[in-house]
Structure formats: structure tokens, C-alpha cells
Amino acid sequence: MKLLGRRAIPRCVLHLQVLLALFLGGLIACSWPLWTPQSQFPQIPLKPGFVWTDGWAWTWLGIFGLGCLLLLAGSFRHRQSRIGALLLLTAGLALILEDQHRAQPWFVQALWLGFLIVFMPQHRLRTAVTLLTASIYFYSAISKANPLFLEHHGKLLLEGLLRVVKLEPSRLTDSARYHLPYLFPAVEFCIAIGLLWSKSRQLAATLAMVMHFILIAVFSPWGLDHEWGVIVWNGMFVALAMWIWTRPDDIIPPKLKWDLPSMLFVIACAIVVVFPLGRFVGVVDEWMGWSLYSPRSKVVQIELLQPASEISPEFPHQTRKKFGLVQGDAVAEVFAADRWSLDQLKAPLNPQPRLEYAVALALCERFDAWESVAVSVEHRSLFNPAEREKEVLRGKAQIEQYAAGFYFNTQPGPRFLPSK
């Protein structure tokens, strides 16, 4: 297979590249501090102690931007589009290497799209991208198919929808309030299955557009008032559904031969579809496995045993409510690490227990708060919400020892920590 061909780029491939480059640029802009060598929020590298120098950090971000520009310029020469996707893929992985927090779900999706643009023959790209999109909806639906979703994210999404239509929750029956959230995974599952067949593909794409327009309204200032990045990402799904809807008959399983292009196509599609299964054995993060707005069976929280102002004047005041002095063994105040991330980086914190724990480590090390911070670890049953077990870690020895249970690094990068 000629990796860098010179043929004119097909219109459908051009549209995908423009879609990817524009939305990716918009999403980076919405969470700009996250991608810079900042010290306001802990950076958690994949390798303990790893950090790019400031010069290299900005260089990788520049290479990533260059990749987006080359994708836009790919309408003139196909060589530019694949080089652009390759730069985007390489620089994206380098950025995640320095900070796991950058593995936002939309960023992971963009890297997969870049991977397909690099390695897929042009006439098979639409098929591969449709398989990727269907797998996102499928795994997202599976992650919500449990009663715990109804108690947490399901209620939240329903509340946002009711705000948009200005309907009081009391107008709904108890049964309706309980069962309506199941429409979200049910619709996702229908979209995933519908995208796989040519006769239902346009209907599934239309359903996807309707769902994401509703989600845009739910996350808008008239609903839950989420960050702009969430709204832009849903807009990207609308555009992607339109891209699939325009030429559904192009998405057909090509006749495979025992040649290199066909084998690469099969291998690439298998990687894209099978990779998220690693979430079920703990080797792939929830977001990378397309568990989106879904409950977690294991939750790590940071508890403050005294007010933030008494720990240090510089300690971030991101607690879930205003509180007075916590005395003795009274219920501690929970530190809202996700809200802190949104305030500082304009991006949500990866909900992995590893990342919340890493933030706790960073706070303890920077402010010498080992005796002022506790880490609670709660195990929840997805199918029996009442079944919960909680463990509280206190003191430097207990908190540091817990790191041994994680596969990836939990040690914060040096930028956030005081110089020794």
C-alpha cells in the first residue's frame, strides 16, 4: 500500500479531514490551559517524574497544530493530508505522555480518526470511520445499562432536559422519572446497530443528529450549563452523523483479498473495535473505553479534615460546600477535584480513580497536607446501588502505599510541586 499517494483526495475524505481539523482546533481552544506547560493543576505523566521541557512542550503543541493545518491543506495533495494525520497522531501521543489528564474522550476519538486516515486506503476510510463511530455509541450504551446510572448521571441528564423544556420534575410520575433516563442508552444502542446496515444507516444517522442536538440543549446555559467543550464535541458528532448520512451506500464491506491493504484494513478495524474491551479488565481507562456519562464501580474522593484556609493560604478552595471547622471524626468535607480542573483547565478531570488519587498525592506533597487530607475509596455495585463498601486512607504511609494498586503512574509531575 502506498502510504503517501499522490492521487486526488476523494471528496468524502476531504470533508472528514476538514471536520476533524476544525472541531479539534475548537476543542483545543476551549481547554487551552490543559495543553500548555502549566503549574496551576497537577500534571500526571505516564512515566513517574517524566516531563517535557517547556520548549519541547510548546513544540509538540505546535506540531499538533501543524498537523491540523496540513489536514485542511490535504485538498491539494493527498501527501499533505496523511502527513498531517501522522503529525497529529504523534504529537497527540507525546502530549498524553506528559499528562494523562489530556486523554479527554474527544481527544482520544481524534487520535483514532488520525490513525485511520494514516493507515486506511481511501476507498475503505468511510467504512472504518463508521465502525469506529458505531463502537463509540455501543460501548457508551453498555456502560449505562445498569441501575446505578439511573441514580446518578441518568437523573442529571433528565434534570437538564426538563430545564430546557421548562417542565417541573413534579409533573412527572415516579415511574417516569425512574425509567426515562434509560432512553439515553437505548437510543445510543439503536444508533450503534443502525449504523452497521445500509438500509438503516440514514435513519440511525438522523437519530444521532437529533440526540446530539438535544444534548447540546441539555448542556447549554439553559440546561446544565456545562463547559463549551462538551457542547462543541456534541456538535462534532452532529457533523460526523451528517458525513455518514450523505453517502450511506459508500459504506459497504469491501471485497477482501489476501493482500497487504486488505489485511491492514482488517487489523486496523479490529484494533479500533476491540481496544475498548480492555476497560472490562482494567487495562484501558473508562473514557478510552467510551464509558461516557456513566457511573463508576470504584470512586476515589479527597476529604479535607480541616478547612482549606487552615491547611495553607494557597490551598485551592474547591470544596462542595462552604463549611466551618471540621472537628475530630466528624464528616469531612469533600474536595471537588473535578470542579478545580474545570476552573483551572476548562476541562473535566478523567473520572479514573487513579487520577483523583494522583491529585490527592499532589496536594499532600505540595502543601505538606498528609495529616489534613484523607482519601476515601468507595466500591459500588452497578446493579445494586445500596451495596457499597468504603475505605478511608489517612496519613502519609497509608496514602502512599495505595499507589501500588494502580497499573499506570500516579506520581504528579514536577511543575506543580515546590522545587527542592
Secondary structure, 3 states (H helix, E strand, C coil): CCCCCCCCCCHHHHHHHHHHHHHHHHHHHHCHHHHCCCCCCCCCCCCCCCCCCHHHHHHHHHHHHHHHHHHHHHHCCHHHHHHHHHHHHHHHHHHHHHCHHHCCHHHHHHHHHHHHHHHCCHHHHHHHHHHHHHHHHHHHHHHHCCHHHHHCHHHHHHHHHHHHCCCCHHHCCHHHHHHHHHHHHHHHHHHHHHCCCHHHHHHHHHHHHHHHHHHHHHHCCCCCCCCHHHHHHHHHHHHHHHHHHHCHHHCCCCCCCCCHHHHHHHHHHHHHHHHHHHHHHCCCCCCCCCCCCCCCCEEEEEEECCCHHHHCCCCCCCECCCCCCCCCCCCCEEECHHHHHHHHHCCCCCCCHHHHHHHHHHHHHHHCCCCCEEEEEEEECCCCCCCEEEEEEEHHHHHHHHHHHCCCCCCCCCCCCCCC
